[in-house]
């Protein structure tokens, strides 16, 4: 709430939510306030993942997002976006876990897996009894991940995987990891590697300055065996990997909005409570100007997310649409949290005021699932018809 009860919803997006969508949003918000906020700063500072909150997260009935059946909730795209927003508004590390588990990993199985594979893995993943990871990015292939070098060699009973992956969320504690690799014919496929498979190692990446409570790993594949029935039959080309990313990229835009709203709310609260030169900061013209600009950015981000969810529900969401939403929201959210950090003065760098954590985490958001430059090039190709990726 703002100084005079103002809320970061100037264009009344709240009025466009269904009762069910509002209930999902409120359920996640209450969980975050009750179980995550009291402990997350300590976990973030120590770079420890908050495993203790996972049972409560599982009970919310949100894991699996828009997937219908197999124990998944079948949420609307708008409800799913609100979940990503609320988790990021509370903490980016938990939002990242949710995005990998409920988005990248489960979406891969739901859209590219066989019926038996969906029945085998999705119910346990929806209950958080099985944790998943999505291994696409490589040490030498980030923005140009289409050039992936990980190999899958047939061995008569399945495949042997060779190569390396980097920045793989959840991989150090996942039960299954979906590894993207090229087979001997050059086709790109997705292979489910199960925990304990010899030849598979995941080493935690340390020294991060963003999303410290989220665990990413460096994965090594030294002949890791994957049974033939662990290859997802719907994954036949890099376009199939792109389809998963397009489906999940909206959650990053929603998450960026969540970071921005949290920072805006903290800035408004601080401006109303902090007195300098005998009056509240909120009474200063420059402070009001900056708060107004922040609210305008938040509002634009909200409207983009709303329309994106509507298009997704209609089956009309395209990669350029998702790229524009991610590019714009990440950039504007980065500005909002930066302004909030500055408005809080010295308090802006203290974890107890939350803005410092959101400020740091946004540095990861602008890069994850495609940097600003990559999203712009996807849009540039849409605008001109000319690819400019080299």
C-alpha positions in Angstrom: 0.0 0.0 0.0 1.2 3.5 -0.7 1.4 6.5 1.5 -2.3 7.3 1.0 -3.5 3.8 0.3 -2.3 3.9 -3.3 -1.7 0.4 -4.8 0.5 -0.4 -7.9 -2.6 -1.2 -10.0 -3.5 2.2 -11.5 -5.3 0.7 -14.5 -7.4 -1.7 -12.3 -6.0 -5.0 -13.7 -7.4 -6.6 -10.6 -10.9 -6.1 -11.9 -10.1 -8.3 -14.9 -9.2 -11.4 -12.8 -11.6 -14.2 -12.2 -12.5 -15.3 -8.7 -10.4 -18.4 -9.3 -7.4 -16.5 -10.5 -7.6 -14.1 -7.6 -7.9 -17.1 -5.2 -4.7 -18.6 -6.6 -2.9 -15.3 -6.3 -4.0 -14.8 -2.7 -3.1 -18.3 -1.7 0.5 -17.9 -3.0 0.8 -14.5 -1.5 -0.3 -15.8 2.0 2.2 -18.7 1.7 5.0 -16.3 0.8 4.2 -14.0 3.7 3.9 -16.8 6.2 6.7 -19.2 5.3 9.2 -17.5 2.9 9.6 -13.9 3.9 10.7 -14.7 7.5 13.6 -16.9 6.4 14.6 -15.9 2.9 17.1 -13.1 3.6 19.2 -15.5 5.8 19.1 -18.2 3.1 20.0 -15.7 0.4 22.9 -14.3 2.4 24.2 -17.9 3.1 23.5 -19.0 -0.5 21.3 -21.8 0.9 18.3 -23.1 -0.9 15.1 -23.0 1.3 14.3 -26.7 1.2 12.0 -26.5 4.2 9.4 -24.5 2.3 8.9 -27.1 -0.4 6.2 -29.1 1.4 4.1 -25.9 1.8 4.8 -25.0 -1.8 3.5 -28.4 -2.9 0.3 -28.0 -1.0 -0.6 -24.8 -2.9 -1.7 -26.8 -5.9 0.2 -24.7 -8.4 3.0 -27.1 -9.5 2.6 -27.9 -13.2 1.0 -24.5 -14.0 -1.2 -24.8 -17.1 -0.7 -28.6 -17.5 -4.0 -30.4 -17.2 -4.2 -33.8 -15.7 -1.5 -36.1 -14.2 -2.0 -34.4 -10.8 -1.3 -30.9 -12.3 -3.7 -28.0 -11.7 -4.5 -26.9 -15.2 -4.3 -23.2 -14.3 -5.2 -20.5 -16.8 -2.1 -18.7 -18.3 -3.2 -15.6 -16.3 -3.3 -17.6 -13.0 0.0 -19.1 -13.8 1.5 -15.7 -14.5 0.2 -14.4 -11.2 1.9 -17.3 -9.4 5.2 -16.4 -11.0 4.6 -12.7 -10.1 3.9 -13.5 -6.5 6.8 -15.8 -6.0 9.2 -13.2 -7.5 7.6 -10.4 -5.5 8.6 -12.4 -2.5 11.9 -13.9 -3.7 13.6 -14.5 -7.0 15.3 -17.7 -5.9 12.1 -19.5 -5.1 10.6 -18.2 -8.3 13.5 -19.6 -10.3 13.0 -23.0 -8.7 9.3 -22.9 -9.6 10.1 -21.8 -13.2 12.5 -24.8 -13.7 10.3 -27.4 -12.0 6.8 -26.3 -13.1 7.9 -24.7 -16.3 10.9 -26.0 -18.2 11.1 -29.5 -16.8 7.4 -30.4 -16.6 6.5 -28.6 -19.8 9.1 -30.6 -21.7 7.6 -33.9 -20.5 4.0 -32.7 -20.9 4.5 -31.5 -24.5 7.3 -33.7 -25.8 6.9 -36.9 -23.8 4.9 -40.0 -24.5 1.7 -40.9 -22.6 3.7 -43.4 -20.5 6.4 -40.8 -19.7 3.8 -38.2 -18.7 2.1 -40.8 -16.4 5.5 -41.9 -15.0 6.9 -38.6 -14.0 4.4 -35.7 -13.9 2.2 -36.8 -10.9 5.3 -37.1 -8.7 6.7 -33.8 -10.0 3.4 -32.0 -9.3 3.6 -33.2 -5.7 7.3 -32.1 -5.5 8.2 -35.8 -4.7 10.3 -35.7 -7.9 12.4 -32.7 -8.7 13.3 -31.9 -12.2 15.9 -29.8 -14.1 16.3 -28.7 -17.7 19.8 -28.9 -19.2 20.2 -26.9 -22.4 22.8 -24.2 -21.9 26.5 -25.2 -22.3 29.8 -23.6 -21.1 30.5 -22.4 -24.7 26.9 -22.0 -25.9 24.7 -19.5 -24.1 23.1 -17.1 -26.5 24.1 -19.4 -29.4 22.8 -22.5 -27.6 21.6 -23.7 -31.0 25.2 -24.8 -31.5 25.0 -27.3 -28.6 27.8 -29.9 -28.6 26.5 -32.4 -26.1 26.4 -35.8 -27.9 24.1 -38.8 -27.5 25.6 -42.0 -28.9 23.5 -45.1 -29.3 24.8 -48.1 -27.4 22.3 -50.8 -28.2 20.2 -50.4 -25.1 19.8 -46.7 -25.2 22.2 -43.8 -25.3 25.5 -42.6 -23.8 25.7 -38.9 -23.2 28.9 -36.9 -23.5 29.4 -33.2 -22.9 28.9 -30.4 -20.4 26.1 -28.1 -19.4 26.2 -24.9 -17.4 23.8 -22.8 -15.3 21.4 -25.7 -14.8 18.9 -24.8 -12.1 18.0 -27.6 -9.6 20.5 -30.0 -11.2 22.6 -30.6 -8.0 19.6 -32.0 -6.2 17.2 -33.0 -9.0 15.8 -36.5 -9.4 15.6 -36.2 -13.2 17.5 -33.9 -15.5 16.3 -33.3 -19.1 19.4 -33.1 -21.2 19.4 -31.8 -24.7 21.9 -33.4 -27.0 22.6 -34.2 -30.6 22.4 -37.9 -31.7 24.7 -39.4 -34.3 22.4 -38.3 -37.1 22.7 -34.7 -35.9 19.2 -34.4 -34.7 18.6 -32.6 -31.4 16.8 -34.7 -28.8 15.9 -34.6 -25.1 17.0 -37.3 -22.8 15.9 -37.9 -19.2 18.8 -38.7 -16.9 17.9 -40.1 -13.5 19.6 -39.4 -10.2 22.5 -41.7 -9.5 23.3 -42.4 -13.1 27.0 -43.2 -13.4 28.8 -40.6 -15.6 26.5 -37.8 -14.5 27.9 -35.2 -12.1 26.5 -31.8 -11.1 28.8 -29.4 -9.3 27.2 -26.4 -7.6 28.2 -23.0 -9.0 29.3 -20.7 -6.1 30.2 -17.0 -5.8 27.0 -15.7 -7.3 25.9 -12.1 -6.6 22.3 -12.7 -7.8 19.6 -15.3 -6.8 22.0 -16.6 -4.2 19.4 -19.0 -2.7 18.8 -20.6 -6.1 21.2 -23.4 -6.9 22.6 -23.7 -10.4 25.1 -26.3 -11.4 27.9 -27.2 -13.8 26.9 -30.6 -15.3 29.4 -33.1 -16.7 28.3 -36.1 -18.8 30.9 -38.7 -19.2 29.1 -41.6 -20.9 26.0 -41.3 -18.7 23.6 -44.1 -19.8 20.0 -43.2 -20.7 17.6 -46.0 -21.5 15.8 -45.8 -24.8 12.5 -45.2 -23.1 13.9 -42.1 -21.4 14.2 -40.2 -24.7 11.3 -37.8 -25.2 9.8 -38.8 -28.6 8.4 -35.3 -29.3 11.9 -33.7 -29.2 13.2 -34.0 -32.7 14.9 -30.7 -33.4 16.1 -27.5 -31.8 12.7 -26.0 -32.7 11.2 -28.3 -30.1 13.5 -26.9 -27.4 12.5 -23.4 -28.6 8.8 -24.3 -28.2 9.4 -25.1 -24.5 11.3 -21.9 -24.0 8.5 -19.9 -25.7 5.9 -21.5 -23.5 7.9 -20.7 -20.3 9.4 -17.3 -21.2 6.2 -15.4 -20.2 6.9 -16.5 -16.6 10.2 -14.6 -16.7 8.3 -11.4 -17.8 5.8 -12.0 -14.9 8.7 -12.5 -12.5 10.3 -9.3 -13.6 7.1 -7.6 -12.8 7.1 -9.2 -9.4 10.5 -7.8 -8.6 9.5 -4.4 -9.8 6.3 -4.3 -7.7 8.1 -5.4 -4.6 10.7 -2.6 -5.1 8.1 0.0 -5.9 6.0 -0.9 -2.8 9.2 -0.7 -0.6 10.1 2.7 -2.1 6.6 4.1 -1.5 6.6 2.8 2.1 10.0 4.2 2.8 9.1 7.6 1.3 6.1 7.9 3.6 8.0 6.8 6.7 11.4 8.5 6.3 11.7 12.1 7.4 14.5 14.4 6.1 14.8 18.1 6.6 11.7 18.1 8.8 9.2 16.4 6.5 8.6 13.0 4.8 10.6 12.2 1.7 7.2 11.6 0.0 6.7 15.4 0.1 9.7 16.1 -2.1 9.0 16.9 -5.7 11.9 14.8 -7.0 10.8 11.8 -5.0 7.2 12.1 -6.3 8.5 12.4 -9.8 10.5 9.2 -9.4 7.7 7.3 -7.8 5.4 8.4 -10.6 7.9 7.1 -13.2 8.2 3.8 -11.4 4.4 3.4 -11.2 4.2 4.1 -15.0 6.7 1.4 -15.7 5.0 -1.1 -13.4 1.6 -0.4 -15.1 3.0 -0.9 -18.6 4.5 -4.2 -17.4 1.2 -5.3 -15.9 -0.7 -4.5 -19.2 1.9 -6.4 -21.3 1.6 -9.4 -18.9 -2.2 -9.3 -19.0 -2.4 -9.2 -22.8 0.3 -11.9 -23.1 -1.7 -14.2 -20.9 -4.8 -13.6 -23.0 -2.9 -14.5 -26.2 -1.5 -17.5 -24.5 -5.0 -18.7 -23.5 -6.1 -18.3 -27.1 -3.1 -20.2 -28.5 -1.9 -17.1 -30.3 1.4 -16.4 -28.4 4.4 -16.3 -30.7 8.1 -16.3 -29.9 8.4 -12.6 -30.9 5.6 -11.8 -28.5 7.2 -13.6 -25.6 10.6 -12.1 -26.5 9.2 -8.5 -26.4 7.5 -9.1 -23.1 10.7 -10.5 -21.6 12.9 -7.9 -23.0 10.7 -4.9 -22.0 9.8 -6.1 -18.6 13.3 -7.1 -17.6 14.7 -3.7 -18.7 12.0 -1.7 -17.0 12.1 -3.8 -13.8 15.8 -3.3 -13.7 15.2 0.5 -13.7 12.5 0.3 -11.1 14.5 -1.7 -8.6 17.5 0.5 -9.2 15.5 3.7 -8.5 14.0 2.0 -5.4 17.5 1.1 -4.1 18.6 4.7 -4.6 15.5 6.2 -2.9 16.1 4.0 0.2 19.6 5.5 0.5 21.9 3.5 2.8 19.0 1.3 3.8 18.8 0.2 0.1 21.8 -2.0 0.5 20.6 -3.8 3.6 18.8 -7.2 3.1 16.3 -6.4 5.9 14.6 -3.9 3.6 14.3 -6.5 0.8 15.1 -4.0 -2.1 18.8 -5.0 -2.1 17.9 -8.6 -2.8 15.6 -7.7 -5.6 18.1 -5.3 -7.0 20.8 -8.0 -7.1 18.4 -10.7 -8.4 17.3 -8.5 -11.4 20.8 -8.8 -12.8 20.1 -12.5 -13.3 16.6 -11.9 -14.7 17.9 -9.7 -17.5 20.1 -12.6 -18.7 18.0 -15.8 -18.0 16.2 -17.4 -20.9 17.8 -15.0 -23.4 19.6 -11.7 -22.8 18.2 -8.3 -23.8 20.3 -8.5 -27.0 19.0 -11.9 -28.0 15.4 -10.9 -27.4 16.0 -7.8 -29.5 17.4 -9.9 -32.3 14.4 -12.2 -32.3 12.2 -9.1 -32.6 14.6 -7.6 -35.2 14.1 -10.7 -37.4 10.4 -10.4 -37.0 10.5 -6.7 -38.0 12.9 -7.0 -41.0 12.6 -10.7 -42.0 16.4 -10.8 -41.8 18.2 -13.0 -39.2 21.2 -11.1 -37.6 22.4 -13.7 -35.1 25.9 -14.0 -36.4 
